[in-house]
Amino acid sequence: MELTQLRYFTAVADTKNFTEAAARLHVSQPALSYQIKRLENELGARLFDRTSRKVSLTVDGHTFLPLAQTVLLKVEEASSVMEDRLGVMTGTVRLGCIPSAAAYIVPSVLASFSRNFPGVAVSLLESGAAALERAVHDGSADLAIVADPISPEHLDVTPLLTESLLLVVPAHHVLAARESVSLAELADEPFVMLGGAFTLGPHVTEACRRAGFEPKVAYETGSLDSVKSFVRHELGISVLPKMAFRPSDDETLVLVPFSEPLTRDLNLIRNRDRYASVATRSLMVHIRTSALSNQSPATRALMR
């Protein structure tokens, strides 16, 4: 059994498509199929059910997948340990982040990090908090920036910052001229929420319930930009992080603070049971200190 075969097997299991897996691995499809067949012959088990339309794992394939993933992760850890012992600051750090962090914090963080550590590559994974926690737990991400973790008992959790959440309304909305607004005043307003696997929507919903009402969700969208566009077209109001806005944003949206500040915490999470390479630890320190404390006026405003 060869590591190459394990990598080929996990790629097909992930894509459920031999052609896509071959493209990802930069090999020909016949070469990929040949190695998978060799692996199946060695194991004495069929790993995939193949039809003209789809590829799926067999029962044996489902059993073998976590074992193959564990072997590959251990090989990566062994390589990282030896590179650290030799003082080699190279490698790849896999960083996960929620959409607001990916769009408005991470670019400046990575720009400064790459200047200080040019030999380290950072692979970015953008997703919802639940998916990112799973990725950190199973080793497909080394670190992740998330809002309040769902299962902090399994993680090393480092608080990063507390971000302000603001009411977002169209420029001609009756609340646009207000200096502040209470959450309870929004009981009859239609909301545009960030949906899917993202935690911002549930966070806002829970805040509304504490204020005594169930929010009337008119629309759910899959990105911050979509939420802003829906509000811009007067399809509802929303509550979004302050960091999601820049001075260059057009004047069709107005941000109104809440009379009782509404916030959420951003945290850096890591699997405490997995080895953290020097490159990973360096990125952790960079995020915690210079990058998130004083990278830009927008980030400085978040820290006040």
C-alpha positions as CSV (number, residue, x, y, z in Angstrom):
1,M,0.0,0.0,0.0
2,E,1.4,3.4,-1.0
3,L,0.7,6.9,0.2
4,T,0.0,7.9,-3.4
5,Q,-2.9,5.4,-3.5
6,L,-4.3,6.8,-0.2
7,R,-4.2,10.3,-1.6
8,Y,-5.9,9.2,-4.8
9,F,-8.5,7.3,-2.8
10,T,-9.4,10.2,-0.5
11,A,-9.6,12.6,-3.5
12,V,-12.1,10.4,-5.3
13,A,-14.1,9.9,-2.0
14,D,-14.1,13.7,-1.6
15,T,-15.1,14.6,-5.2
16,K,-17.2,11.5,-5.9
17,N,-15.9,11.8,-9.5
18,F,-12.8,10.3,-11.1
19,T,-12.4,13.0,-13.6
20,E,-12.5,15.8,-11.0
21,A,-10.2,13.9,-8.7
22,A,-7.7,13.4,-11.5
23,A,-7.8,17.1,-12.3
24,R,-7.3,18.0,-8.7
25,L,-4.3,15.7,-8.4
26,H,-2.9,16.7,-11.8
27,V,-2.8,13.1,-13.1
28,S,-4.5,11.4,-15.9
29,Q,-7.8,9.6,-15.2
30,P,-6.4,6.2,-16.4
31,A,-3.5,6.5,-14.0
32,L,-5.9,7.4,-11.1
33,S,-8.2,4.5,-11.9
34,Y,-5.2,2.1,-12.2
35,Q,-3.9,3.0,-8.7
36,I,-7.4,2.7,-7.2
37,K,-7.8,-0.7,-8.7
38,R,-4.4,-1.7,-7.3
39,L,-5.4,-0.5,-3.8
40,E,-8.7,-2.5,-4.0
41,N,-6.9,-5.6,-5.1
42,E,-4.4,-5.3,-2.2
43,L,-7.2,-4.8,0.3
44,G,-9.4,-7.5,-1.2
45,A,-12.4,-5.1,-1.2
46,R,-14.2,-2.9,-3.6
47,L,-14.0,0.7,-2.3
48,F,-16.3,2.4,-4.8
49,D,-19.6,1.7,-6.6
50,R,-19.2,3.0,-10.1
51,T,-22.0,3.8,-12.5
52,S,-22.2,5.9,-15.6
53,R,-23.6,8.8,-13.6
54,K,-22.0,8.7,-10.2
55,V,-19.3,7.3,-7.9
56,S,-20.1,6.4,-4.3
57,L,-18.3,4.7,-1.5
58,T,-19.1,1.1,-0.7
59,V,-19.6,0.0,2.9
60,D,-15.9,-1.1,2.9
61,G,-15.0,2.3,1.4
62,H,-16.7,4.1,4.2
63,T,-14.8,1.9,6.7
64,F,-11.5,2.6,5.0
65,L,-11.8,6.3,4.5
66,P,-11.2,7.6,8.1
67,L,-8.3,5.2,8.3
68,A,-6.7,6.5,5.1
69,Q,-7.3,10.1,6.3
70,T,-5.6,9.4,9.6
71,V,-2.5,8.0,7.9
72,L,-2.2,11.0,5.6
73,L,-2.6,13.4,8.5
74,K,0.0,11.6,10.5
75,V,2.4,11.8,7.6
76,E,1.8,15.5,7.4
77,E,2.4,15.9,11.1
78,A,5.6,13.9,10.9
79,S,6.9,16.1,8.1
80,S,6.0,19.2,10.1
81,V,7.8,17.9,13.2
82,M,11.0,17.2,11.3
83,E,10.9,20.6,9.5
84,D,10.5,22.3,12.9
85,R,13.5,20.3,14.3
86,L,15.6,21.4,11.4
87,G,14.5,25.0,11.8
88,V,12.8,25.2,8.3
89,M,10.1,27.9,8.3
90,T,8.2,26.5,5.3
91,G,5.0,24.6,4.7
92,T,1.3,25.3,4.4
93,V,-1.1,26.4,7.1
94,R,-4.8,25.7,6.5
95,L,-6.8,28.6,7.9
96,G,-10.6,28.5,8.1
97,C,-12.7,31.6,8.6
98,I,-16.3,32.8,8.6
99,P,-17.4,35.1,5.7
100,S,-17.1,38.4,7.5
101,A,-13.6,37.6,8.6
102,A,-12.6,36.3,5.2
103,A,-13.8,39.5,3.5
104,Y,-12.8,42.2,5.9
105,I,-10.0,40.9,8.2
106,V,-8.0,38.1,6.7
107,P,-6.7,39.9,3.5
108,S,-4.7,42.4,5.6
109,V,-3.6,39.7,8.0
110,L,-2.3,37.5,5.3
111,A,-0.6,40.4,3.5
112,S,1.5,41.2,6.5
113,F,2.1,37.6,7.4
114,S,3.4,36.7,4.0
115,R,5.9,39.6,4.2
116,N,7.2,38.3,7.5
117,F,7.1,34.6,6.6
118,P,7.5,34.3,2.8
119,G,8.2,30.6,2.9
120,V,4.9,29.8,4.5
121,A,1.8,29.4,2.3
122,V,-1.7,29.8,3.8
123,S,-4.6,27.8,2.3
124,L,-7.9,29.5,3.0
125,L,-11.2,27.8,3.8
126,E,-14.3,30.0,4.0
127,S,-17.4,28.4,5.5
128,G,-19.9,28.5,8.4
129,A,-18.8,28.1,12.0
130,A,-20.1,24.5,12.4
131,A,-18.3,23.3,9.2
132,L,-15.1,25.0,10.3
133,E,-15.2,23.4,13.8
134,R,-15.5,20.0,12.0
135,A,-12.6,20.9,9.8
136,V,-10.4,21.8,12.8
137,H,-11.5,18.7,14.6
138,D,-10.7,16.3,11.7
139,G,-7.5,18.0,10.7
140,S,-8.5,19.5,7.3
141,A,-8.0,22.9,8.9
142,D,-5.2,23.9,11.3
143,L,-6.9,27.0,12.6
144,A,-10.2,28.8,12.2
145,I,-11.6,32.2,13.0
146,V,-15.2,31.8,14.1
147,A,-17.8,33.4,16.2
148,D,-18.8,31.7,19.5
149,P,-17.7,28.1,19.1
150,I,-20.4,25.4,19.3
151,S,-18.2,22.8,21.1
152,P,-15.4,24.8,22.9
153,E,-14.6,21.9,25.3
154,H,-12.9,20.1,22.4
155,L,-10.8,23.1,21.3
156,D,-8.2,25.6,22.3
157,V,-10.2,28.8,22.0
158,T,-8.4,32.2,21.9
159,P,-10.6,35.3,22.1
160,L,-9.7,37.8,19.3
161,L,-12.1,40.7,19.4
162,T,-15.6,41.8,20.1
163,E,-17.3,43.1,17.0
164,S,-20.2,45.6,17.0
165,L,-23.4,44.6,15.2
166,L,-25.4,47.5,13.7
167,L,-28.9,48.0,12.2
168,V,-28.7,48.3,8.4
169,V,-31.6,50.2,6.7
170,P,-32.2,51.8,3.3
171,A,-31.4,55.5,3.1
172,H,-35.1,56.5,3.0
173,H,-36.2,54.3,5.9
174,V,-37.9,55.9,8.8
175,L,-35.2,54.8,11.2
176,A,-32.3,56.0,9.0
177,A,-32.3,59.5,10.7
178,R,-32.1,58.0,14.2
179,E,-28.9,58.3,16.3
180,S,-29.7,54.9,17.9
181,V,-32.5,52.4,18.0
182,S,-33.6,49.7,20.4
183,L,-33.9,46.1,19.2
184,A,-37.5,45.9,20.4
185,E,-38.5,48.7,17.9
186,L,-37.8,46.2,15.1
187,A,-40.6,43.8,16.0
188,D,-42.7,44.7,13.0
189,E,-39.9,45.1,10.5
190,P,-39.1,42.5,7.8
191,F,-35.6,41.1,8.3
192,V,-33.1,40.0,5.7
193,M,-30.9,37.3,7.4
194,L,-27.6,35.6,6.5
195,G,-28.8,32.0,6.3
196,G,-27.3,28.6,5.6
197,A,-24.7,27.3,8.0
198,F,-23.7,30.7,9.2
199,T,-24.2,31.6,12.9
200,L,-24.9,35.3,12.5
201,G,-28.6,34.7,11.7
202,P,-29.2,32.6,14.8
203,H,-27.2,35.1,16.9
204,V,-29.5,37.9,15.8
205,T,-32.6,35.8,16.2
206,E,-31.7,35.0,19.8
207,A,-31.1,38.6,20.5
208,C,-34.5,39.5,19.1
209,R,-36.1,36.8,21.3
210,R,-34.4,38.3,24.4
211,A,-35.9,41.6,23.4
212,G,-39.3,40.0,23.4
213,F,-40.2,39.2,19.8
214,E,-39.6,36.7,17.0
215,P,-38.0,38.4,14.0
216,K,-40.1,38.3,10.8
217,V,-37.6,36.9,8.3
218,A,-38.6,38.0,4.8
219,Y,-35.5,36.7,3.1
220,E,-32.4,34.6,3.8
221,T,-29.3,34.9,1.6
222,G,-26.0,33.2,1.4
223,S,-23.6,36.1,1.6
224,L,-23.0,39.5,3.3
225,D,-23.1,41.3,-0.1
226,S,-26.4,39.7,-0.9
227,V,-27.9,40.8,2.4
228,K,-26.7,44.4,1.7
229,S,-28.2,44.3,-1.8
230,F,-31.6,43.1,-0.5
231,V,-31.6,45.9,2.1
232,R,-30.5,48.4,-0.6
233,H,-33.5,47.4,-2.7
234,E,-35.8,48.0,0.3
235,L,-36.8,44.3,0.8
236,G,-36.1,44.5,4.5
237,I,-33.8,45.6,7.2
238,S,-30.8,43.7,8.6
239,V,-28.3,43.4,11.4
240,L,-24.7,43.1,10.3
241,P,-21.1,43.4,11.7
242,K,-19.6,46.8,11.6
243,M,-16.6,45.3,9.8
244,A,-18.8,44.5,6.8
245,F,-18.8,48.2,5.8
246,R,-16.2,50.5,4.4
247,P,-16.3,54.3,3.8
248,S,-16.4,53.5,0.1
249,D,-19.8,51.8,0.4
250,D,-22.5,53.8,-1.4
251,E,-24.9,56.1,0.5
252,T,-28.0,54.0,-0.2
253,L,-27.4,52.1,3.1
254,V,-27.5,53.7,6.6
255,L,-25.9,52.1,9.7
256,V,-27.7,52.8,13.0
257,P,-26.2,51.8,16.4
258,F,-28.3,50.0,19.0
259,S,-29.1,51.9,22.2
260,E,-28.0,48.8,24.1
261,P,-24.9,47.7,22.1
262,L,-25.3,44.4,20.3
263,T,-22.1,42.5,19.8
264,R,-20.6,39.0,19.1
265,D,-17.2,37.6,19.8
266,L,-14.7,36.4,17.3
267,N,-12.3,33.6,18.4
268,L,-9.4,31.6,17.0
269,I,-9.8,27.9,17.4
270,R,-7.4,25.0,17.2
271,N,-7.6,21.3,17.9
272,R,-5.7,20.9,21.1
273,D,-4.9,17.2,20.4
274,R,-3.1,17.9,17.1
275,Y,0.5,19.0,16.6
276,A,0.9,22.6,15.7
277,S,3.9,23.3,13.5
278,V,6.1,26.4,13.9
279,A,4.4,27.9,10.9
280,T,1.0,27.3,12.4
281,R,2.0,28.8,15.8
282,S,3.6,31.8,14.0
283,L,0.3,32.5,12.2
284,M,-1.6,32.2,15.5
285,V,0.6,34.8,17.1
286,H,0.4,37.0,14.1
287,I,-3.4,36.9,14.1
288,R,-3.6,37.5,17.9
289,T,-1.2,40.4,18.0
290,S,-0.2,42.8,15.3
291,A,-2.7,41.6,12.6
292,L,-5.9,41.9,14.6
293,S,-4.9,44.7,17.0
294,N,-3.7,47.3,14.7
295,Q,-3.8,46.4,11.0
296,S,-6.2,49.0,9.7
297,P,-8.5,51.9,10.8
298,A,-11.5,49.6,10.4
299,T,-10.0,47.0,12.7
300,R,-8.8,49.6,15.2
301,A,-12.4,50.8,15.4
302,L,-13.6,47.3,16.3
303,M,-11.2,47.2,19.2
304,R,-12.5,50.5,20.8
